[in-house]
Amino acid sequence: MKKIEIYEPSMCCPTGLCGVSVDPELLRISTVVDKLIKGNISAVRYNLSSAPMEFINNLDVNKKMGEHGVNILPITVVDDEIVLTGRYPSNDELIEFLDLSPEFFMD
């Protein structure tokens, strides 16, 4: 089974979906991760402010951040390999990264 991890910048809460103005991209990625988990795919989001040790323990993520700072976030890791930096993956990219059927996100 494929595993995806998303390393995100510091946010006010683990999902970033609080406050009066919700970023539509955070809402989309939160929904997508929930769908992946319900589809028995290992998917996790790490927020820099609530899970800093995850950023330290992943040597590749730690190195990227050391070279580029927090502006490199979010970082998407699939099966322990960095596949995308600086933005969240699109649904089409997730289909490709995780070998999903094109219909996975349709409903």
C-alpha positions as CSV (number, residue, x, y, z in Angstrom):
1,M,0.0,0.0,0.0
2,K,1.2,3.5,-0.9
3,K,1.8,6.0,1.9
4,I,1.5,9.8,1.6
5,E,2.6,12.4,4.0
6,I,2.1,16.1,3.7
7,Y,4.4,18.5,5.7
8,E,2.6,21.8,6.1
9,P,3.6,25.2,7.4
10,S,2.5,26.4,10.8
11,M,-1.2,26.9,11.1
12,C,-3.5,27.8,13.9
13,C,-4.9,24.2,14.2
14,P,-3.9,20.8,12.7
15,T,-6.1,21.3,9.6
16,G,-6.0,25.1,9.1
17,L,-9.8,25.1,8.8
18,C,-10.5,27.5,11.7
19,G,-11.2,31.2,11.7
20,V,-13.5,33.3,9.7
21,S,-11.7,33.0,6.4
22,V,-11.0,29.4,5.3
23,D,-8.5,28.8,2.5
24,P,-10.3,26.7,-0.1
25,E,-7.1,24.8,-0.9
26,L,-6.9,23.7,2.8
27,L,-10.5,22.6,2.7
28,R,-9.8,20.6,-0.5
29,I,-6.7,18.9,0.9
30,S,-8.5,18.1,4.2
31,T,-11.3,16.5,2.3
32,V,-8.9,14.6,0.0
33,V,-6.9,13.2,2.9
34,D,-10.1,12.1,4.7
35,K,-11.2,10.3,1.5
36,L,-7.7,8.7,1.1
37,I,-7.9,7.4,4.7
38,K,-11.5,6.1,4.2
39,G,-10.1,4.3,1.1
40,N,-7.5,2.5,3.2
41,I,-4.6,4.6,2.0
42,S,-2.1,5.7,4.6
43,A,-2.3,9.5,4.5
44,V,-1.2,12.0,7.1
45,R,-0.7,15.7,7.4
46,Y,2.0,17.2,9.7
47,N,1.7,20.8,10.8
48,L,5.0,22.5,11.7
49,S,3.6,24.0,14.8
50,S,1.9,20.9,16.2
51,A,4.3,18.2,15.0
52,P,7.8,19.7,14.7
53,M,9.6,16.5,15.5
54,E,8.2,14.9,12.3
55,F,10.0,17.7,10.3
56,I,13.2,16.9,12.3
57,N,12.9,13.1,12.0
58,N,12.4,13.1,8.2
59,L,15.9,13.8,7.1
60,D,14.9,14.7,3.5
61,V,12.3,17.2,4.6
62,N,14.7,18.6,7.2
63,K,17.4,19.1,4.5
64,K,14.9,20.8,2.1
65,M,13.8,23.1,4.8
66,G,17.4,23.9,5.7
67,E,18.2,24.8,2.1
68,H,15.0,26.7,1.3
69,G,13.3,27.6,4.6
70,V,9.6,27.4,5.3
71,N,8.7,28.7,1.9
72,I,9.3,25.2,0.5
73,L,6.2,24.0,2.4
74,P,4.0,22.2,1.9
75,I,6.2,19.2,1.0
76,T,4.5,16.0,-0.2
77,V,6.2,12.7,0.4
78,V,5.1,9.4,-1.1
79,D,6.6,6.2,0.1
80,D,9.5,8.1,1.7
81,E,10.3,10.1,-1.4
82,I,9.7,13.9,-1.9
83,V,7.4,14.2,-4.9
84,L,6.3,17.8,-4.7
85,T,7.2,21.0,-2.9
86,G,5.7,24.5,-2.5
87,R,2.1,23.6,-3.0
88,Y,-0.5,20.9,-2.4
89,P,-0.9,18.1,-5.0
90,S,-3.8,18.3,-7.3
91,N,-6.3,15.4,-7.4
92,D,-4.8,14.3,-10.7
93,E,-1.3,14.3,-9.2
94,L,-2.5,12.2,-6.2
95,I,-4.1,9.7,-8.7
96,E,-0.7,9.4,-10.3
97,F,1.4,9.4,-7.1
98,L,-0.7,6.8,-5.4
99,D,-1.7,4.6,-8.5
100,L,-5.4,5.3,-7.9
101,S,-8.1,4.8,-10.4
102,P,-9.2,8.0,-12.2
103,E,-12.6,7.6,-10.6
104,F,-11.3,7.6,-7.0
105,F,-12.2,11.3,-6.3
106,M,-15.5,11.2,-8.3
107,D,-18.7,11.2,-6.3
